[in-house]
Amino acid sequence: MSTSGPRLSRLMTMVPWLMTHDGVTIQETADHFGISADQCEKDLWLLVVCGLPGHMPDQLVDIQFWDDGRIHVIDPQTLDRPLRLSGDEVMSLLVALRLLAQVPGAHDRDVLYGLIHRLEQHLEQAAVGAVLIDSGVRAQVLITIEQALEDSALIELVYASGTHDEVTARSVQPMGVRVDSGFTYLEAYCLQAEAVRTFRLDRILEATMGESVSVPEIALTTTEAISMVAEVEIQEQARWVMDLVQVEAVSQGPDGKFYGEIAYRDLDWLVRIVLSAGGAMRVIAPTSVSTEVAAAARNALSAYS
């Protein structure tokens, strides 16, 4: 694994730290940065050959550390203070942290909110507006899921399906939470389906703690894949599909058609995508999916006969 990234970060922070701790020893510096004394000395030798473009003697970082065993920064060049995050970098971190705070799980929320508070203070000093993130997930749903995961308890869900235009009640045993393509999903064993299912958190209308029910142990340890993959063929006039859904491993054949793979969690959703292309898209594999698409197309045509 490359160590250049961590080393560069250490070097950028080492000079300003040494300036505020003039006369510190190599061993004390190594202990502070969590490295060996030998590595610390190598870092110092690298620093003294770094500087501004031109690399003339007066343009290099000047640090003395070989005379009395203590480190003295003579000329830090432009490294006299720690680097500060730009407004865009702070904004990106805030968005990510606020989204993470809305994902159920064993996060250290005190640390999360502390970081968010410090970043917001930085934004205020930079006269940038506050960041508000709304994932569309109800607070009560988040609290219930987090509690159920902690207690290994059942949850009673009221769920709005994204493919069947219906609202159903489910009893589920939570297994975990994951984020994919900007959405957060609850992976759980559904007692009604007697199988593992995923539920998009922003589609959960209600969530309450349920009664304790014995769920088959094999169900909770299943490795059933959340996503399945279909190989598809897309004609030129339907290339807009690739803007609508994520198509991986895309290649274009000599006939001008595009070939790729679509990961899906719900077969009905995939069928709708294929049918919406009006015949300009088809499933190559697996056969069971292409058969399902053909059956759905026949049913749709029969409505007009």
Secondary structure, DSSP 8 states (H G I E B T S, - for coil): ---HHHHHHHHHHHHHHHHHTTT-BHHHHHHHHTS-HHHHHHHHHHHTT-BSTT--GGGB-EEE-SSSSB-EEEE-TT-SS-----HHHHHHHHHHHHHHHTS-SS--HHHHHHHHHHHHHHHHHTT--------S--HHHHHHHHHHHHHT--EEEEEE-SSSS-EEEEEEEEEEEEEETTEEEEEEEETTTTEEEEEEGGGEEEEEE-------HHHHT----S-EEEEEEE-GGGTTHHHHS-EEEEEE-TTS-EEEEEEES-HHHHHHHHHHTTTSEEEEE-HHHHHHHHHHHHHHHHTT-
